[in-house]
Amino acid sequence: MKKITMVALSLIAASGMVFFGCSDNKKKALMGVITPSADHGFTAESIRHGEAQTKALAEKYGFDYRYMTAAESGEQSNAIETVLGMKPSVIILWPVTGDELRSAAQSVTDAGVPLIVYDRFIDGISPTAEISGDNVAIGEGAGRYFNTYFASDLAAGPVNYLEFKGDSSTVPMERTEGFLSTANPNFKLVQSFVTNWSQQTAMEQMESYLNTKSTAEIESIKAIFTHDDEIVFGIVEALKNYRGPAKLNIKLISGVSGGSGFMELFENSGVKGVDFMTYTFSPSMMRDAIDLGYRVIKGEKVDKIYKIPTQMIDKTNYKPYMESDIYKIRYSL
């Protein structure tokens, strides 16, 4: 089993776990935050924002906290058990995989501790609140964008596309369902890939498709619908390196995140004839989850569901977007 990574100031020898937080002899409200671990990409950025916001609020308002990260669901379950033993005032949980955390999450609600679930939801439990980016809206918006972009092609017949999902959690499910609810029925899915949010995996999957499919199959693809900007970067690398006989007819690739790397694609992607679009899904949304946790500590009544709005970004509006507050906050650390 991989070691649980927890940003820390003290070591609990009996458990082998490290914690990030503050404490004194006076009993304070305690916020527990448990997230996946990562050393790069969206999750790593989210952790940095979460840690920064938790520390800032704790110092300002005088509560204690434990911020813990774990790479696997089993490790997150152990982290939940550890935090529960500290009698927290609220737990904010970003599950690695929702289904595998159901029992641990239920133990939180059974103990009467308010539970806020962030990003990836857990079927079969009733947390205090759920908060996430609006994944359904992202899918719906992408479907409408594809309809407009390929209007003339769709009028003439089917438009073949590939889909690159993130994983099997509720996030890709909502994005796919949203897309299918608005996309023209003439869009025909040729193949769907699960990338585990990995740029490298997406590149290898795209390379495999280009190297194993017939010329006719490759040339039939006009669009690629993905669930993350990192996935797009891998696909772009595969397309740039393709030297096969087929003529690439891909015209549009979509992403999700709206980070600085994607903005560079609008300037020079290295792939001729391909347009790009994405939807904002900032790592700084983790701050919203922490803020919601503090509202619970204060005793405020909170809603059951919070959806953080999203914005479409393409070549027509990416420059103003880069001057916006949401973009600046994302890169404020």
JODA-V382019 format. One record per pair of residues at least 12 apart in sequence whose C-alpha atoms are under 10 Angstrom apart, sorted by sequence separation. I is the first residue (numbers start at 1). GAP is how many residues later the second one is. If there is no record, write none. Layout:
BEGIN
i->I gap->GAP
i->I gap->GAP
END
This chain:
BEGIN
i->4 gap->12
i->5 gap->12
i->6 gap->12
i->7 gap->12
i->8 gap->12
i->9 gap->12
i->10 gap->12
i->35 gap->12
i->54 gap->12
i->55 gap->12
i->67 gap->12
i->68 gap->12
i->80 gap->12
i->93 gap->12
i->105 gap->12
i->115 gap->12
i->116 gap->12
i->117 gap->12
i->118 gap->12
i->119 gap->12
i->120 gap->12
i->193 gap->12
i->265 gap->12
i->3 gap->13
i->4 gap->13
i->5 gap->13
i->6 gap->13
i->7 gap->13
i->8 gap->13
i->9 gap->13
i->10 gap->13
i->20 gap->13
i->34 gap->13
i->54 gap->13
i->66 gap->13
i->80 gap->13
i->114 gap->13
i->115 gap->13
i->116 gap->13
i->117 gap->13
i->118 gap->13
i->119 gap->13
i->120 gap->13
i->163 gap->13
i->193 gap->13
i->263 gap->13
i->3 gap->14
i->4 gap->14
i->5 gap->14
i->6 gap->14
i->7 gap->14
i->8 gap->14
i->9 gap->14
i->68 gap->14
i->91 gap->14
i->113 gap->14
i->114 gap->14
i->115 gap->14
i->116 gap->14
i->117 gap->14
i->118 gap->14
i->119 gap->14
i->262 gap->14
i->263 gap->14
i->292 gap->14
i->35 gap->15
i->51 gap->15
i->68 gap->15
i->113 gap->15
i->114 gap->15
i->115 gap->15
i->116 gap->15
i->117 gap->15
i->118 gap->15
i->119 gap->15
i->262 gap->15
i->263 gap->15
i->51 gap->16
i->66 gap->16
i->67 gap->16
i->106 gap->16
i->109 gap->16
i->119 gap->16
i->262 gap->16
i->33 gap->17
i->50 gap->17
i->51 gap->17
i->66 gap->17
i->76 gap->17
i->91 gap->17
i->105 gap->17
i->109 gap->17
i->236 gap->17
i->289 gap->17
i->33 gap->18
i->65 gap->18
i->76 gap->18
i->77 gap->18
i->90 gap->18
i->91 gap->18
i->106 gap->18
i->109 gap->18
i->191 gap->18
i->235 gap->18
i->288 gap->18
i->76 gap->19
i->98 gap->19
i->102 gap->19
i->103 gap->19
i->106 gap->19
i->108 gap->19
i->109 gap->19
i->258 gap->19
i->259 gap->19
i->47 gap->20
i->66 gap->20
i->76 gap->20
i->88 gap->20
i->101 gap->20
i->102 gap->20
i->105 gap->20
i->106 gap->20
i->258 gap->20
i->259 gap->20
i->288 gap->20
i->33 gap->21
i->47 gap->21
i->75 gap->21
i->76 gap->21
i->80 gap->21
i->98 gap->21
i->99 gap->21
i->101 gap->21
i->102 gap->21
i->103 gap->21
i->105 gap->21
i->106 gap->21
i->232 gap->21
i->250 gap->21
i->251 gap->21
i->252 gap->21
i->253 gap->21
i->254 gap->21
i->255 gap->21
i->256 gap->21
i->257 gap->21
i->258 gap->21
i->259 gap->21
i->32 gap->22
i->47 gap->22
i->66 gap->22
i->73 gap->22
i->74 gap->22
i->90 gap->22
i->91 gap->22
i->92 gap->22
i->93 gap->22
i->94 gap->22
i->95 gap->22
i->98 gap->22
i->99 gap->22
i->100 gap->22
i->101 gap->22
i->102 gap->22
i->103 gap->22
i->105 gap->22
i->172 gap->22
i->232 gap->22
i->233 gap->22
i->250 gap->22
i->251 gap->22
i->252 gap->22
i->253 gap->22
i->254 gap->22
i->255 gap->22
i->256 gap->22
i->257 gap->22
i->258 gap->22
i->259 gap->22
i->31 gap->23
i->65 gap->23
i->72 gap->23
i->73 gap->23
i->74 gap->23
i->77 gap->23
i->81 gap->23
i->84 gap->23
i->89 gap->23
i->90 gap->23
i->91 gap->23
i->92 gap->23
i->93 gap->23
i->94 gap->23
i->95 gap->23
i->96 gap->23
i->97 gap->23
i->98 gap->23
i->99 gap->23
i->102 gap->23
i->231 gap->23
i->232 gap->23
i->248 gap->23
i->250 gap->23
i->251 gap->23
i->252 gap->23
i->253 gap->23
i->254 gap->23
i->255 gap->23
i->256 gap->23
i->257 gap->23
i->258 gap->23
i->259 gap->23
i->285 gap->23
i->64 gap->24
i->65 gap->24
i->67 gap->24
i->71 gap->24
i->72 gap->24
i->73 gap->24
i->76 gap->24
i->77 gap->24
i->80 gap->24
i->81 gap->24
i->84 gap->24
i->87 gap->24
i->89 gap->24
i->90 gap->24
i->91 gap->24
i->92 gap->24
i->93 gap->24
i->94 gap->24
i->95 gap->24
i->96 gap->24
i->97 gap->24
i->98 gap->24
i->99 gap->24
i->202 gap->24
i->229 gap->24
i->231 gap->24
i->232 gap->24
i->248 gap->24
i->249 gap->24
i->250 gap->24
i->251 gap->24
i->252 gap->24
i->253 gap->24
i->254 gap->24
i->255 gap->24
i->256 gap->24
i->257 gap->24
i->258 gap->24
i->259 gap->24
i->64 gap->25
i->65 gap->25
i->66 gap->25
i->67 gap->25
i->68 gap->25
i->69 gap->25
i->70 gap->25
i->71 gap->25
i->72 gap->25
i->73 gap->25
i->76 gap->25
i->77 gap->25
i->79 gap->25
i->80 gap->25
i->83 gap->25
i->88 gap->25
i->89 gap->25
i->90 gap->25
i->91 gap->25
i->92 gap->25
i->93 gap->25
i->94 gap->25
i->95 gap->25
i->96 gap->25
i->97 gap->25
i->98 gap->25
i->99 gap->25
i->159 gap->25
i->229 gap->25
i->230 gap->25
i->231 gap->25
i->248 gap->25
i->249 gap->25
i->250 gap->25
i->251 gap->25
i->252 gap->25
i->253 gap->25
i->254 gap->25
i->255 gap->25
i->256 gap->25
i->257 gap->25
i->63 gap->26
i->65 gap->26
i->70 gap->26
i->73 gap->26
i->74 gap->26
i->77 gap->26
i->78 gap->26
i->81 gap->26
i->87 gap->26
i->88 gap->26
i->89 gap->26
i->90 gap->26
i->91 gap->26
i->92 gap->26
i->93 gap->26
i->94 gap->26
i->95 gap->26
i->98 gap->26
i->158 gap->26
i->159 gap->26
i->160 gap->26
i->161 gap->26
i->162 gap->26
i->163 gap->26
i->167 gap->26
i->168 gap->26
i->219 gap->26
i->220 gap->26
i->222 gap->26
i->223 gap->26
i->224 gap->26
i->228 gap->26
i->229 gap->26
i->230 gap->26
i->248 gap->26
i->256 gap->26
i->257 gap->26
i->282 gap->26
i->31 gap->27
i->69 gap->27
i->73 gap->27
i->74 gap->27
i->77 gap->27
i->80 gap->27
i->81 gap->27
i->84 gap->27
i->93 gap->27
i->94 gap->27
i->95 gap->27
i->158 gap->27
i->159 gap->27
i->160 gap->27
i->161 gap->27
i->162 gap->27
i->163 gap->27
i->164 gap->27
i->165 gap->27
i->166 gap->27
i->167 gap->27
i->168 gap->27
i->190 gap->27
i->203 gap->27
i->207 gap->27
i->218 gap->27
i->219 gap->27
i->220 gap->27
i->221 gap->27
i->222 gap->27
i->223 gap->27
i->224 gap->27
i->225 gap->27
i->226 gap->27
i->227 gap->27
i->228 gap->27
i->229 gap->27
i->230 gap->27
i->281 gap->27
i->6 gap->28
i->30 gap->28
i->72 gap->28
i->73 gap->28
i->76 gap->28
i->77 gap->28
i->80 gap->28
i->93 gap->28
i->158 gap->28
i->159 gap->28
i->160 gap->28
i->161 gap->28
i->162 gap->28
i->163 gap->28
i->164 gap->28
i->165 gap->28
i->166 gap->28
i->167 gap->28
i->168 gap->28
i->202 gap->28
i->203 gap->28
i->206 gap->28
i->207 gap->28
i->210 gap->28
i->218 gap->28
i->219 gap->28
i->220 gap->28
i->221 gap->28
i->222 gap->28
i->223 gap->28
i->224 gap->28
i->225 gap->28
i->226 gap->28
i->227 gap->28
i->228 gap->28
i->229 gap->28
i->233 gap->28
i->281 gap->28
i->282 gap->28
i->6 gap->29
i->29 gap->29
i->76 gap->29
i->84 gap->29
i->155 gap->29
i->157 gap->29
i->158 gap->29
i->159 gap->29
i->160 gap->29
i->161 gap->29
i->162 gap->29
i->163 gap->29
i->164 gap->29
i->165 gap->29
i->166 gap->29
i->167 gap->29
i->197 gap->29
i->199 gap->29
i->202 gap->29
i->203 gap->29
i->205 gap->29
i->206 gap->29
i->209 gap->29
i->210 gap->29
i->215 gap->29
i->217 gap->29
i->218 gap->29
i->219 gap->29
i->220 gap->29
i->221 gap->29
i->222 gap->29
i->223 gap->29
i->224 gap->29
i->225 gap->29
i->226 gap->29
i->227 gap->29
i->228 gap->29
i->229 gap->29
i->230 gap->29
i->233 gap->29
i->236 gap->29
i->240 gap->29
i->280 gap->29
i->281 gap->29
i->21 gap->30
i->74 gap->30
i->77 gap->30
i->154 gap->30
i->156 gap->30
i->157 gap->30
i->158 gap->30
i->159 gap->30
i->160 gap->30
i->161 gap->30
i->162 gap->30
i->163 gap->30
i->164 gap->30
i->165 gap->30
i->166 gap->30
i->167 gap->30
i->190 gap->30
i->197 gap->30
i->198 gap->30
i->199 gap->30
i->200 gap->30
i->201 gap->30
i->202 gap->30
i->203 gap->30
i->204 gap->30
i->205 gap->30
i->206 gap->30
i->207 gap->30
i->208 gap->30
i->215 gap->30
i->216 gap->30
i->218 gap->30
i->219 gap->30
i->220 gap->30
i->221 gap->30
i->222 gap->30
i->223 gap->30
i->224 gap->30
i->225 gap->30
i->226 gap->30
i->227 gap->30
i->228 gap->30
i->229 gap->30
i->232 gap->30
i->240 gap->30
i->241 gap->30
i->279 gap->30
i->280 gap->30
i->281 gap->30
i->5 gap->31
i->6 gap->31
i->20 gap->31
i->37 gap->31
i->38 gap->31
i->73 gap->31
i->154 gap->31
i->155 gap->31
i->158 gap->31
i->159 gap->31
i->160 gap->31
i->161 gap->31
i->162 gap->31
i->163 gap->31
i->164 gap->31
i->165 gap->31
i->166 gap->31
i->167 gap->31
i->190 gap->31
i->195 gap->31
i->197 gap->31
i->198 gap->31
i->199 gap->31
i->200 gap->31
i->202 gap->31
i->203 gap->31
i->204 gap->31
i->206 gap->31
i->207 gap->31
i->211 gap->31
i->214 gap->31
i->215 gap->31
i->216 gap->31
i->218 gap->31
i->219 gap->31
i->222 gap->31
i->223 gap->31
i->224 gap->31
i->225 gap->31
i->229 gap->31
i->230 gap->31
i->239 gap->31
i->240 gap->31
i->279 gap->31
i->280 gap->31
i->4 gap->32
i->5 gap->32
i->30 gap->32
i->31 gap->32
i->32 gap->32
i->33 gap->32
i->34 gap->32
i->35 gap->32
i->36 gap->32
i->37 gap->32
i->38 gap->32
i->143 gap->32
i->154 gap->32
i->164 gap->32
i->165 gap->32
i->166 gap->32
i->189 gap->32
i->192 gap->32
i->194 gap->32
i->195 gap->32
i->197 gap->32
i->198 gap->32
i->199 gap->32
i->202 gap->32
i->203 gap->32
i->206 gap->32
i->207 gap->32
i->210 gap->32
i->211 gap->32
i->214 gap->32
i->215 gap->32
i->218 gap->32
i->229 gap->32
i->230 gap->32
i->233 gap->32
i->237 gap->32
i->239 gap->32
i->240 gap->32
i->278 gap->32
i->279 gap->32
i->280 gap->32
i->4 gap->33
i->5 gap->33
i->21 gap->33
i->22 gap->33
i->29 gap->33
i->30 gap->33
i->31 gap->33
i->32 gap->33
i->33 gap->33
i->34 gap->33
i->35 gap->33
i->36 gap->33
i->37 gap->33
i->38 gap->33
i->139 gap->33
i->142 gap->33
i->143 gap->33
i->146 gap->33
i->151 gap->33
i->153 gap->33
i->154 gap->33
i->164 gap->33
i->188 gap->33
i->192 gap->33
i->193 gap->33
i->194 gap->33
i->195 gap->33
i->197 gap->33
i->198 gap->33
i->199 gap->33
i->200 gap->33
i->201 gap->33
i->202 gap->33
i->203 gap->33
i->204 gap->33
i->205 gap->33
i->206 gap->33
i->210 gap->33
i->211 gap->33
i->213 gap->33
i->215 gap->33
i->229 gap->33
i->232 gap->33
i->236 gap->33
i->237 gap->33
i->238 gap->33
i->239 gap->33
i->278 gap->33
i->279 gap->33
i->280 gap->33
i->21 gap->34
i->28 gap->34
i->29 gap->34
i->30 gap->34
i->31 gap->34
i->32 gap->34
i->33 gap->34
i->34 gap->34
i->35 gap->34
i->36 gap->34
i->37 gap->34
i->139 gap->34
i->140 gap->34
i->141 gap->34
i->142 gap->34
i->145 gap->34
i->150 gap->34
i->153 gap->34
i->189 gap->34
i->192 gap->34
i->197 gap->34
i->198 gap->34
i->199 gap->34
i->200 gap->34
i->201 gap->34
i->202 gap->34
i->203 gap->34
i->204 gap->34
i->207 gap->34
i->210 gap->34
i->211 gap->34
i->236 gap->34
i->237 gap->34
i->278 gap->34
i->279 gap->34
i->20 gap->35
i->28 gap->35
i->29 gap->35
i->30 gap->35
i->31 gap->35
i->32 gap->35
i->33 gap->35
i->34 gap->35
i->35 gap->35
i->36 gap->35
i->37 gap->35
i->135 gap->35
i->136 gap->35
i->139 gap->35
i->140 gap->35
i->143 gap->35
i->144 gap->35
i->147 gap->35
i->148 gap->35
i->187 gap->35
i->189 gap->35
i->195 gap->35
i->196 gap->35
i->198 gap->35
i->199 gap->35
i->200 gap->35
i->202 gap->35
i->203 gap->35
i->207 gap->35
i->210 gap->35
i->211 gap->35
i->236 gap->35
i->277 gap->35
i->278 gap->35
i->279 gap->35
i->22 gap->36
i->27 gap->36
i->28 gap->36
i->29 gap->36
i->30 gap->36
i->31 gap->36
i->32 gap->36
i->33 gap->36
i->34 gap->36
i->35 gap->36
i->36 gap->36
i->135 gap->36
i->136 gap->36
i->138 gap->36
i->139 gap->36
i->140 gap->36
i->142 gap->36
i->143 gap->36
i->144 gap->36
i->146 gap->36
i->147 gap->36
i->148 gap->36
i->166 gap->36
i->187 gap->36
i->189 gap->36
i->195 gap->36
i->198 gap->36
i->199 gap->36
i->202 gap->36
i->203 gap->36
i->206 gap->36
i->210 gap->36
i->233 gap->36
i->277 gap->36
i->278 gap->36
i->21 gap->37
i->22 gap->37
i->27 gap->37
i->28 gap->37
i->35 gap->37
i->36 gap->37
i->91 gap->37
i->92 gap->37
i->93 gap->37
i->94 gap->37
i->134 gap->37
i->135 gap->37
i->136 gap->37
i->137 gap->37
i->138 gap->37
i->139 gap->37
i->140 gap->37
i->141 gap->37
i->142 gap->37
i->143 gap->37
i->144 gap->37
i->145 gap->37
i->146 gap->37
i->147 gap->37
i->150 gap->37
i->165 gap->37
i->199 gap->37
i->200 gap->37
i->276 gap->37
i->277 gap->37
i->278 gap->37
i->90 gap->38
i->92 gap->38
i->94 gap->38
i->133 gap->38
i->135 gap->38
i->136 gap->38
i->137 gap->38
i->138 gap->38
i->139 gap->38
i->140 gap->38
i->141 gap->38
i->142 gap->38
i->143 gap->38
i->144 gap->38
i->145 gap->38
i->146 gap->38
i->147 gap->38
i->164 gap->38
i->199 gap->38
i->200 gap->38
i->210 gap->38
i->236 gap->38
i->276 gap->38
i->277 gap->38
i->23 gap->39
i->36 gap->39
i->37 gap->39
i->92 gap->39
i->132 gap->39
i->135 gap->39
i->136 gap->39
i->139 gap->39
i->140 gap->39
i->143 gap->39
i->144 gap->39
i->147 gap->39
i->275 gap->39
i->276 gap->39
i->277 gap->39
i->7 gap->40
i->22 gap->40
i->23 gap->40
i->24 gap->40
i->36 gap->40
i->134 gap->40
i->135 gap->40
i->136 gap->40
i->137 gap->40
i->138 gap->40
i->139 gap->40
i->140 gap->40
i->142 gap->40
i->143 gap->40
i->144 gap->40
i->147 gap->40
i->275 gap->40
i->278 gap->40
i->22 gap->41
i->23 gap->41
i->35 gap->41
i->134 gap->41
i->135 gap->41
i->136 gap->41
i->137 gap->41
i->138 gap->41
i->139 gap->41
i->140 gap->41
i->141 gap->41
i->142 gap->41
i->143 gap->41
i->146 gap->41
i->164 gap->41
i->277 gap->41
i->280 gap->41
i->285 gap->41
i->21 gap->42
i->22 gap->42
i->23 gap->42
i->34 gap->42
i->135 gap->42
i->136 gap->42
i->137 gap->42
i->139 gap->42
i->140 gap->42
i->141 gap->42
i->164 gap->42
i->284 gap->42
i->21 gap->43
i->22 gap->43
i->23 gap->43
i->34 gap->43
i->135 gap->43
i->136 gap->43
i->139 gap->43
i->140 gap->43
i->284 gap->43
i->7 gap->44
i->20 gap->44
i->21 gap->44
i->22 gap->44
i->35 gap->44
i->135 gap->44
i->139 gap->44
i->143 gap->44
i->162 gap->44
i->232 gap->44
i->282 gap->44
i->285 gap->44
i->20 gap->45
i->21 gap->45
i->34 gap->45
i->136 gap->45
i->281 gap->45
i->282 gap->45
i->284 gap->45
i->285 gap->45
i->19 gap->46
i->20 gap->46
i->21 gap->46
i->33 gap->46
i->34 gap->46
i->179 gap->46
i->232 gap->46
i->280 gap->46
i->283 gap->46
i->284 gap->46
i->19 gap->47
i->20 gap->47
i->21 gap->47
i->32 gap->47
i->33 gap->47
i->122 gap->47
i->123 gap->47
i->280 gap->47
i->282 gap->47
i->283 gap->47
i->284 gap->47
i->18 gap->48
i->19 gap->48
i->20 gap->48
i->32 gap->48
i->121 gap->48
i->122 gap->48
i->229 gap->48
i->266 gap->48
i->267 gap->48
i->282 gap->48
i->283 gap->48
i->284 gap->48
i->18 gap->49
i->19 gap->49
i->34 gap->49
i->120 gap->49
i->121 gap->49
i->176 gap->49
i->229 gap->49
i->265 gap->49
i->266 gap->49
i->282 gap->49
i->284 gap->49
i->18 gap->50
i->19 gap->50
i->32 gap->50
i->33 gap->50
i->119 gap->50
i->120 gap->50
i->121 gap->50
i->176 gap->50
i->228 gap->50
i->229 gap->50
i->263 gap->50
i->265 gap->50
i->266 gap->50
i->17 gap->51
i->18 gap->51
i->32 gap->51
i->119 gap->51
i->120 gap->51
i->175 gap->51
i->176 gap->51
i->223 gap->51
i->227 gap->51
i->228 gap->51
i->262 gap->51
i->263 gap->51
i->31 gap->52
i->32 gap->52
i->119 gap->52
i->120 gap->52
i->175 gap->52
i->222 gap->52
i->223 gap->52
i->224 gap->52
i->225 gap->52
i->226 gap->52
i->227 gap->52
i->229 gap->52
i->258 gap->52
i->262 gap->52
i->263 gap->52
i->266 gap->52
i->30 gap->53
i->228 gap->53
i->257 gap->53
i->258 gap->53
i->266 gap->53
i->32 gap->54
i->172 gap->54
i->256 gap->54
i->257 gap->54
i->258 gap->54
i->264 gap->54
i->31 gap->55
i->32 gap->55
i->172 gap->55
i->256 gap->55
i->257 gap->55
i->258 gap->55
i->263 gap->55
i->30 gap->56
i->31 gap->56
i->32 gap->56
i->171 gap->56
i->172 gap->56
i->256 gap->56
i->257 gap->56
i->258 gap->56
i->262 gap->56
i->263 gap->56
i->9 gap->57
i->30 gap->57
i->31 gap->57
i->32 gap->57
i->33 gap->57
i->34 gap->57
i->35 gap->57
i->36 gap->57
i->160 gap->57
i->255 gap->57
i->256 gap->57
i->8 gap->58
i->29 gap->58
i->30 gap->58
i->31 gap->58
i->32 gap->58
i->33 gap->58
i->34 gap->58
i->35 gap->58
i->36 gap->58
i->160 gap->58
i->255 gap->58
i->263 gap->58
i->7 gap->59
i->8 gap->59
i->29 gap->59
i->30 gap->59
i->31 gap->59
i->32 gap->59
i->33 gap->59
i->34 gap->59
i->35 gap->59
i->36 gap->59
i->37 gap->59
i->160 gap->59
i->161 gap->59
i->162 gap->59
i->254 gap->59
i->263 gap->59
i->6 gap->60
i->7 gap->60
i->8 gap->60
i->28 gap->60
i->29 gap->60
i->30 gap->60
i->31 gap->60
i->32 gap->60
i->33 gap->60
i->34 gap->60
i->35 gap->60
i->36 gap->60
i->160 gap->60
i->161 gap->60
i->162 gap->60
i->163 gap->60
i->164 gap->60
i->165 gap->60
i->166 gap->60
i->167 gap->60
i->254 gap->60
i->258 gap->60
i->6 gap->61
i->7 gap->61
i->17 gap->61
i->28 gap->61
i->29 gap->61
i->30 gap->61
i->31 gap->61
i->32 gap->61
i->33 gap->61
i->34 gap->61
i->35 gap->61
i->36 gap->61
i->159 gap->61
i->160 gap->61
i->161 gap->61
i->162 gap->61
i->163 gap->61
i->164 gap->61
i->165 gap->61
i->166 gap->61
i->5 gap->62
i->6 gap->62
i->7 gap->62
i->17 gap->62
i->34 gap->62
i->158 gap->62
i->159 gap->62
i->160 gap->62
i->161 gap->62
i->162 gap->62
i->163 gap->62
i->164 gap->62
i->165 gap->62
i->166 gap->62
i->260 gap->62
i->5 gap->63
i->6 gap->63
i->15 gap->63
i->159 gap->63
i->160 gap->63
i->161 gap->63
i->162 gap->63
i->163 gap->63
i->164 gap->63
i->165 gap->63
i->258 gap->63
i->259 gap->63
i->4 gap->64
i->5 gap->64
i->6 gap->64
i->15 gap->64
i->159 gap->64
i->160 gap->64
i->161 gap->64
i->162 gap->64
i->163 gap->64
i->164 gap->64
i->166 gap->64
i->258 gap->64
i->4 gap->65
i->5 gap->65
i->17 gap->65
i->166 gap->65
i->3 gap->66
i->4 gap->66
i->5 gap->66
i->165 gap->66
i->3 gap->67
i->4 gap->67
i->15 gap->67
i->164 gap->67
i->260 gap->67
i->2 gap->68
i->3 gap->68
i->4 gap->68
i->164 gap->68
i->259 gap->68
i->2 gap->69
i->3 gap->69
i->153 gap->69
i->258 gap->69
i->1 gap->70
i->2 gap->70
i->4 gap->70
i->5 gap->70
i->97 gap->70
i->98 gap->70
i->99 gap->70
i->260 gap->70
i->1 gap->71
i->4 gap->71
i->97 gap->71
i->98 gap->71
i->99 gap->71
i->164 gap->71
i->259 gap->71
i->260 gap->71
i->2 gap->72
i->3 gap->72
i->4 gap->72
i->97 gap->72
i->98 gap->72
i->150 gap->72
i->258 gap->72
i->259 gap->72
i->1 gap->73
i->2 gap->73
i->6 gap->73
i->96 gap->73
i->97 gap->73
i->150 gap->73
i->1 gap->74
i->4 gap->74
i->95 gap->74
i->4 gap->75
i->146 gap->77
i->146 gap->78
i->146 gap->79
i->175 gap->81
i->143 gap->82
i->32 gap->83
i->33 gap->83
i->34 gap->83
i->35 gap->83
i->142 gap->83
i->34 gap->84
i->142 gap->84
i->139 gap->86
i->139 gap->87
i->139 gap->88
i->138 gap->89
i->161 gap->89
i->160 gap->90
i->163 gap->90
i->164 gap->90
i->161 gap->91
i->162 gap->91
i->163 gap->91
i->164 gap->91
i->135 gap->92
i->161 gap->92
i->150 gap->101
i->149 gap->102
i->150 gap->102
i->149 gap->103
i->146 gap->106
i->146 gap->107
i->146 gap->108
i->145 gap->109
i->142 gap->112
i->142 gap->113
i->142 gap->114
i->138 gap->117
i->139 gap->117
i->138 gap->118
i->135 gap->121
i->149 gap->126
i->146 gap->131
i->145 gap->132
i->142 gap->135
i->142 gap->136
i->141 gap->137
i->142 gap->137
i->141 gap->138
i->138 gap->140
i->139 gap->140
i->138 gap->141
i->137 gap->142
i->138 gap->142
i->138 gap->143
i->135 gap->144
i->134 gap->146
i->135 gap->146
i->133 gap->147
i->134 gap->147
i->133 gap->148
i->132 gap->149
i->133 gap->149
i->133 gap->150
i->133 gap->152
i->132 gap->153
i->133 gap->153
i->131 gap->154
i->132 gap->154
i->42 gap->155
i->131 gap->155
i->41 gap->156
i->132 gap->156
i->41 gap->157
i->131 gap->157
i->132 gap->157
i->41 gap->158
i->131 gap->158
i->130 gap->159
i->129 gap->160
i->131 gap->161
i->130 gap->162
i->129 gap->163
i->129 gap->164
i->119 gap->166
i->118 gap->167
i->119 gap->167
i->129 gap->167
i->145 gap->167
i->118 gap->168
i->128 gap->168
i->141 gap->169
i->118 gap->170
i->119 gap->170
i->137 gap->170
i->141 gap->170
i->142 gap->170
i->118 gap->171
i->136 gap->171
i->138 gap->171
i->141 gap->171
i->117 gap->172
i->118 gap->172
i->131 gap->172
i->134 gap->172
i->135 gap->172
i->137 gap->172
i->138 gap->172
i->116 gap->173
i->128 gap->173
i->129 gap->173
i->130 gap->173
i->131 gap->173
i->132 gap->173
i->133 gap->173
i->134 gap->173
i->135 gap->173
i->137 gap->173
i->138 gap->173
i->116 gap->174
i->128 gap->174
i->129 gap->174
i->130 gap->174
i->131 gap->174
i->132 gap->174
i->133 gap->174
i->134 gap->174
i->135 gap->174
i->137 gap->174
i->138 gap->174
i->128 gap->175
i->129 gap->175
i->130 gap->175
i->131 gap->175
i->132 gap->175
i->133 gap->175
i->134 gap->175
i->135 gap->175
i->116 gap->176
i->128 gap->176
i->129 gap->176
i->130 gap->176
i->131 gap->176
i->132 gap->176
i->133 gap->176
i->134 gap->176
i->116 gap->177
i->127 gap->177
i->128 gap->177
i->129 gap->177
i->130 gap->177
i->131 gap->177
i->132 gap->177
i->133 gap->177
i->115 gap->178
i->126 gap->178
i->127 gap->178
i->114 gap->179
i->116 gap->180
i->115 gap->181
i->114 gap->182
i->114 gap->183
i->42 gap->186
i->42 gap->187
i->41 gap->188
i->42 gap->188
i->116 gap->188
i->117 gap->188
i->118 gap->188
i->119 gap->188
i->41 gap->189
i->116 gap->189
i->94 gap->192
i->94 gap->195
i->93 gap->196
i->92 gap->197
i->92 gap->198
i->91 gap->199
i->92 gap->200
i->92 gap->201
i->90 gap->202
i->91 gap->202
i->90 gap->203
i->89 gap->204
i->90 gap->204
i->89 gap->205
i->90 gap->205
i->91 gap->205
i->90 gap->206
i->89 gap->207
i->90 gap->207
i->89 gap->208
i->88 gap->209
i->89 gap->209
i->89 gap->210
i->42 gap->215
i->42 gap->217
i->53 gap->231
i->63 gap->231
i->54 gap->232
i->50 gap->233
i->53 gap->233
i->54 gap->233
i->57 gap->233
i->61 gap->233
i->49 gap->234
i->50 gap->234
i->52 gap->234
i->53 gap->234
i->57 gap->234
i->63 gap->234
i->48 gap->235
i->49 gap->235
i->50 gap->235
i->51 gap->235
i->52 gap->235
i->53 gap->235
i->54 gap->235
i->46 gap->236
i->47 gap->236
i->48 gap->236
i->49 gap->236
i->50 gap->236
i->51 gap->236
i->53 gap->236
i->54 gap->236
i->58 gap->236
i->45 gap->237
i->46 gap->237
i->47 gap->237
i->49 gap->237
i->50 gap->237
i->53 gap->237
i->54 gap->237
i->57 gap->237
i->61 gap->237
i->45 gap->238
i->46 gap->238
i->48 gap->238
i->49 gap->238
i->50 gap->238
i->52 gap->238
i->53 gap->238
i->42 gap->239
i->44 gap->239
i->45 gap->239
i->46 gap->239
i->47 gap->239
i->48 gap->239
i->49 gap->239
i->50 gap->239
i->51 gap->239
i->54 gap->239
i->42 gap->240
i->43 gap->240
i->46 gap->240
i->47 gap->240
i->50 gap->240
i->54 gap->240
i->42 gap->241
i->45 gap->241
i->46 gap->241
i->49 gap->241
i->50 gap->241
i->41 gap->242
i->42 gap->242
i->43 gap->243
i->35 gap->251
i->33 gap->256
i->33 gap->257
i->32 gap->258
i->31 gap->259
i->33 gap->260
i->32 gap->261
i->31 gap->262
i->31 gap->263
i->30 gap->264
i->29 gap->265
i->31 gap->265
i->31 gap->266
i->30 gap->267
i->29 gap->268
i->29 gap->269
i->49 gap->280
i->49 gap->281
i->52 gap->281
i->49 gap->282
i->49 gap->283
i->46 gap->284
i->49 gap->284
i->45 gap->285
i->48 gap->285
i->45 gap->286
i->45 gap->288
END
